[in-house]
Amino acid sequence: MKTIMIIDDEKSILEDIEKTLEQDDFKVVTVDNRRKAIELIEGDDENKFSLILIDTTIPDSKQPAFFSMTPGSKKDIDTIKEEDFLRKPFTKEQLVDFIKKKIE
């Protein structure tokens, strides 16, 4: 079972995503701020998480999105590709498809 960390300050979004992903056999860790997320990542084996989704906006845009990264990667958010983002709003199907592509 793959573990996904979701970081967003809106608890209702976290709850909806958690419910959706658990139905698709993912283990989900939700965090409502980046400080807690860093503590979890540093406190645990960073390989515990298959993918991390961070609430942000797309660079050079006001478009809200989730930025995807794998633990231990050293991506510079200004030099990443658009396919690293899941634009908001998204459907449940888009969310699951996006995550599956990222962890293949």
ROSE-4610 file (N, C-alpha, C; in Angstrom, 1 decimal, always signed):
// ROSE-4610
residu = [M/M/M/K/K/K/T/T/T/I/I/I/M/M/M/I/I/I/I/I/I/D/D/D/D/D/D/E/E/E/K/K/K/S/S/S/I/I/I/L/L/L/E/E/E/D/D/D/I/I/I/E/E/E/K/K/K/T/T/T/L/L/L/E/E/E/Q/Q/Q/D/D/D/D/D/D/F/F/F/K/K/K/V/V/V/V/V/V/T/T/T/V/V/V/D/D/D/N/N/N/R/R/R/R/R/R/K/K/K/A/A/A/I/I/I/E/E/E/L/L/L/I/I/I/E/E/E/G/G/G/D/D/D/D/D/D/E/E/E/N/N/N/K/K/K/F/F/F/S/S/S/L/L/L/I/I/I/L/L/L/I/I/I/D/D/D/T/T/T/T/T/T/I/I/I/P/P/P/D/D/D/S/S/S/K/K/K/Q/Q/Q/P/P/P/A/A/A/F/F/F/F/F/F/S/S/S/M/M/M/T/T/T/P/P/P/G/G/G/S/S/S/K/K/K/K/K/K/D/D/D/I/I/I/D/D/D/T/T/T/I/I/I/K/K/K/E/E/E/E/E/E/D/D/D/F/F/F/L/L/L/R/R/R/K/K/K/P/P/P/F/F/F/T/T/T/K/K/K/E/E/E/Q/Q/Q/L/L/L/V/V/V/D/D/D/F/F/F/I/I/I/K/K/K/K/K/K/K/K/K/I/I/I/E/E/E]
num = [1/1/1/2/2/2/3/3/3/4/4/4/5/5/5/6/6/6/7/7/7/8/8/8/9/9/9/10/10/10/11/11/11/12/12/12/13/13/13/14/14/14/15/15/15/16/16/16/17/17/17/18/18/18/19/19/19/20/20/20/21/21/21/22/22/22/23/23/23/24/24/24/25/25/25/26/26/26/27/27/27/28/28/28/29/29/29/30/30/30/31/31/31/32/32/32/33/33/33/34/34/34/35/35/35/36/36/36/37/37/37/38/38/38/39/39/39/40/40/40/41/41/41/42/42/42/43/43/43/44/44/44/45/45/45/46/46/46/47/47/47/48/48/48/49/49/49/50/50/50/51/51/51/52/52/52/53/53/53/54/54/54/55/55/55/56/56/56/57/57/57/58/58/58/59/59/59/60/60/60/61/61/61/62/62/62/63/63/63/64/64/64/65/65/65/66/66/66/67/67/67/68/68/68/69/69/69/70/70/70/71/71/71/72/72/72/73/73/73/74/74/74/75/75/75/76/76/76/77/77/77/78/78/78/79/79/79/80/80/80/81/81/81/82/82/82/83/83/83/84/84/84/85/85/85/86/86/86/87/87/87/88/88/88/89/89/89/90/90/90/91/91/91/92/92/92/93/93/93/94/94/94/95/95/95/96/96/96/97/97/97/98/98/98/99/99/99/100/100/100/101/101/101/102/102/102/103/103/103/104/104/104]
x = [+0.9/+0.0/+0.9/+0.6/+1.4/+0.8/+1.8/+1.4/+1.6/+0.6/+0.6/+0.4/+1.3/+1.1/+0.4/-0.6/-1.3/-1.2/-0.7/-0.5/-1.4/-2.4/-3.3/-3.9/-4.1/-4.6/-6.1/-6.8/-8.3/-8.6/-9.1/-9.4/-10.5/-11.4/-12.4/-11.8/-10.8/-10.1/-9.4/-8.7/-7.9/-8.8/-10.0/-10.9/-11.5/-11.8/-12.3/-11.3/-10.0/-9.0/-8.6/-8.6/-8.3/-9.3/-10.6/-11.7/-11.5/-11.3/-11.2/-10.0/-8.9/-7.7/-7.7/-8.3/-8.4/-9.4/-10.4/-11.2/-10.5/-9.3/-8.5/-7.3/-7.4/-6.3/-5.0/-5.0/-3.9/-4.0/-2.8/-2.8/-2.5/-3.2/-3.1/-2.7/-1.8/-1.4/-1.7/-2.6/-3.0/-2.3/-1.9/-1.2/-1.8/-2.1/-2.7/-1.7/-0.4/+0.6/+2.0/+2.8/+4.1/+5.1/+5.0/+5.9/+5.7/+4.4/+4.1/+4.5/+4.4/+4.8/+6.3/+7.1/+8.5/+8.9/+8.2/+8.5/+8.2/+7.1/+6.8/+7.8/+8.2/+9.2/+10.5/+10.9/+12.2/+12.2/+11.1/+10.9/+10.8/+10.4/+10.1/+11.2/+11.2/+11.9/+11.3/+12.1/+11.5/+10.9/+11.4/+10.8/+9.5/+9.0/+7.6/+6.6/+6.8/+5.8/+6.2/+5.3/+5.5/+5.4/+4.5/+4.3/+3.8/+4.2/+3.8/+3.1/+1.9/+1.2/+1.1/+1.6/+1.6/+0.7/-0.2/-1.0/-0.2/-0.3/+0.5/-0.2/+0.5/+0.1/+1.1/+0.7/+1.7/+2.5/+3.8/+4.7/+4.2/+4.4/+4.0/+2.5/+1.7/+0.3/-0.4/-1.6/-2.4/-3.2/-3.0/-3.8/-3.4/-4.4/-4.1/-3.9/-3.0/-2.7/-2.1/-1.9/-1.1/+0.2/+1.3/+2.6/+3.0/+3.4/+3.8/+5.3/+5.7/+7.1/+7.3/+8.4/+8.8/+9.7/+9.6/+10.5/+12.0/+12.8/+14.2/+14.6/+13.6/+13.9/+14.2/+15.1/+15.5/+15.0/+13.8/+13.2/+13.2/+13.5/+13.3/+12.0/+11.1/+9.7/+9.7/+10.7/+10.7/+11.2/+11.7/+12.3/+11.6/+10.5/+9.9/+8.9/+8.4/+7.5/+6.0/+5.2/+3.8/+3.1/+3.6/+3.0/+3.3/+4.1/+4.3/+3.1/+2.2/+1.1/-0.2/-1.1/-2.5/-3.3/-3.8/-4.6/-5.9/-6.2/-7.5/-8.5/-9.7/-10.3/-10.1/-10.2/-10.1/-11.1/-11.4/-12.3/-11.6/-12.4/-11.8/-11.0/-11.5/-10.9/-9.5/-9.5/-8.3/-7.2/-7.7/-6.8/-6.1/-7.0/-6.4/-5.5/-5.9/-5.1/-3.8/-3.8/-2.6/-1.6/-2.1/-1.3/-0.7/-1.5/-1.1/+0.0/-0.1/+1.0/+2.3/+2.2/+3.3/+4.1/+3.4/+4.1/+4.4/+4.1/+4.4/+5.9]
y = [-1.2/+0.0/+1.2/+2.2/+3.4/+4.4/+5.2/+6.3/+7.6/+8.5/+9.8/+10.8/+11.8/+13.0/+14.1/+14.7/+15.8/+17.0/+18.1/+19.3/+20.4/+20.8/+21.9/+22.5/+23.8/+24.4/+24.4/+23.8/+23.7/+22.3/+22.1/+20.8/+20.1/+20.8/+20.1/+19.4/+20.1/+19.5/+18.3/+18.4/+17.2/+16.0/+16.3/+15.2/+14.6/+15.4/+14.9/+14.0/+14.6/+13.8/+12.5/+12.6/+11.4/+10.3/+10.7/+9.7/+9.1/+10.0/+9.5/+8.5/+8.9/+8.1/+6.8/+6.8/+5.6/+4.6/+5.1/+4.2/+3.5/+4.1/+3.6/+2.9/+2.5/+1.7/+2.4/+3.7/+4.4/+4.7/+4.7/+5.2/+6.7/+7.5/+9.0/+9.6/+10.5/+11.3/+12.7/+13.4/+14.7/+15.7/+16.8/+17.8/+19.2/+20.0/+21.3/+22.5/+22.1/+23.2/+22.6/+23.3/+22.8/+22.5/+23.2/+22.9/+21.5/+21.1/+19.8/+18.7/+19.1/+18.2/+17.9/+19.0/+18.8/+18.0/+18.2/+17.4/+15.9/+15.6/+14.2/+13.6/+14.3/+13.8/+13.6/+14.5/+14.4/+13.4/+13.2/+12.3/+10.9/+10.6/+9.3/+9.0/+7.7/+7.4/+8.1/+8.9/+9.7/+8.9/+7.6/+6.7/+6.2/+6.5/+6.1/+6.6/+7.8/+8.4/+8.2/+7.7/+7.5/+8.8/+9.8/+11.0/+12.1/+13.3/+14.4/+15.4/+15.9/+16.9/+18.1/+19.3/+20.5/+21.6/+22.1/+23.2/+24.4/+24.9/+26.1/+26.7/+27.6/+28.1/+27.8/+27.8/+27.5/+28.8/+28.6/+29.8/+30.6/+31.9/+32.9/+32.8/+32.4/+32.2/+32.4/+32.7/+32.7/+31.5/+30.5/+29.3/+28.4/+28.1/+27.2/+25.8/+25.1/+23.7/+23.0/+21.6/+20.8/+20.6/+20.8/+20.5/+19.1/+18.3/+16.9/+16.7/+16.0/+15.7/+14.4/+13.8/+12.6/+13.0/+12.3/+12.6/+12.5/+13.4/+13.4/+14.1/+14.5/+15.2/+16.6/+17.2/+18.6/+19.5/+19.4/+20.2/+21.7/+22.5/+24.0/+24.3/+24.8/+25.0/+25.9/+26.8/+27.6/+26.9/+25.8/+25.1/+23.8/+23.5/+22.2/+22.3/+21.2/+21.1/+21.3/+21.7/+21.9/+20.6/+19.5/+18.2/+17.8/+18.5/+18.3/+18.9/+19.6/+20.3/+19.7/+19.6/+19.2/+20.5/+21.0/+22.3/+22.1/+23.1/+23.1/+23.9/+23.6/+22.4/+21.2/+20.0/+18.8/+17.8/+16.8/+15.8/+14.7/+13.8/+12.7/+11.8/+11.6/+10.8/+11.4/+12.8/+13.4/+13.3/+13.4/+13.2/+11.9/+10.8/+9.5/+9.2/+9.6/+9.4/+10.1/+11.3/+12.1/+11.4/+10.9/+10.3/+9.0/+8.2/+6.9/+7.2/+8.2/+8.5/+8.9/+9.6/+10.1/+9.0/+8.0/+6.9/+5.7/+5.7/+4.5/+4.3]
z = [+0.0/+0.0/+0.0/-0.9/-1.0/-0.1/+0.5/+1.4/+0.8/+0.8/+0.2/+1.3/+1.4/+2.3/+1.5/+2.1/+1.6/+2.5/+2.0/+2.8/+2.3/+3.1/+2.7/+4.0/+4.0/+5.2/+5.3/+4.3/+4.3/+4.7/+5.9/+6.5/+5.6/+5.0/+4.2/+3.0/+2.4/+1.3/+1.7/+2.8/+3.3/+3.6/+4.2/+4.4/+3.2/+2.2/+0.9/+0.2/+0.1/-0.5/+0.2/+1.5/+2.3/+2.0/+2.0/+1.7/+0.3/-0.6/-2.0/-2.2/-1.7/-1.8/-1.1/+0.1/+0.9/+0.2/-0.5/-1.3/-2.4/-2.8/-3.9/-3.4/-2.1/-1.5/-1.3/-1.0/-0.6/+0.9/+1.5/+2.9/+2.8/+3.6/+3.5/+4.8/+4.8/+5.9/+5.5/+6.3/+6.0/+7.1/+6.6/+7.4/+7.0/+8.0/+7.7/+7.7/+7.9/+7.7/+7.4/+6.8/+6.3/+7.4/+8.5/+9.6/+10.2/+10.3/+10.8/+9.7/+8.5/+7.4/+7.5/+7.7/+7.8/+9.0/+10.1/+11.3/+11.0/+10.3/+10.0/+9.1/+8.1/+7.1/+7.8/+8.6/+9.3/+10.4/+11.0/+12.1/+11.7/+10.5/+10.0/+8.9/+8.5/+7.3/+6.1/+5.4/+4.4/+3.2/+3.1/+2.1/+2.5/+3.6/+4.1/+3.1/+2.5/+1.6/+0.2/-0.6/-2.0/-2.8/-2.2/-2.9/-1.9/-2.1/-1.3/-2.2/-1.8/-2.5/-1.6/-2.1/-1.3/-2.0/-1.2/-1.7/-2.0/-3.2/-3.7/-4.9/-5.6/-6.9/-7.9/-9.1/-10.2/-10.4/-10.5/-10.7/-11.9/-11.8/-12.9/-13.1/-12.2/-12.3/-11.0/-10.9/-9.7/-9.5/-10.4/-10.5/-9.3/-8.4/-7.3/-7.8/-7.1/-7.5/-6.4/-6.6/-5.7/-6.4/-5.8/-6.3/-5.8/-6.7/-6.4/-6.3/-5.3/-5.2/-4.5/-4.7/-3.9/-2.8/-1.7/-0.6/-1.0/-0.5/-0.8/-2.1/-2.9/-4.1/-3.8/-4.6/-4.3/-5.4/-5.8/-6.8/-6.4/-7.4/-7.2/-7.9/-7.1/-7.6/-8.8/-9.0/-10.2/-11.5/-11.4/-12.5/-12.8/-12.2/-12.4/-13.6/-14.0/-15.1/-14.7/-15.7/-15.4/-15.0/-15.5/-15.1/-13.7/-12.9/-11.5/-10.7/-11.4/-10.7/-11.1/-10.1/-10.3/-10.0/-11.1/-11.0/-10.2/-9.4/-8.7/-9.5/-9.4/-8.9/-9.8/-9.2/-9.9/-9.5/-10.3/-10.0/-9.2/-8.6/-7.9/-8.8/-10.0/-11.0/-11.4/-11.6/-12.0/-10.9/-9.6/-8.5/-8.5/-8.6/-8.5/-9.7/-10.9/-12.1/-12.0/-11.5/-11.3/-10.3/-9.2/-8.2/-8.8/-9.5/-10.0/-11.0/-11.9/-12.8/-12.1/-11.0/-10.3/-9.6/-9.1/-8.3/-9.1/-10.4/-11.3/-11.3]
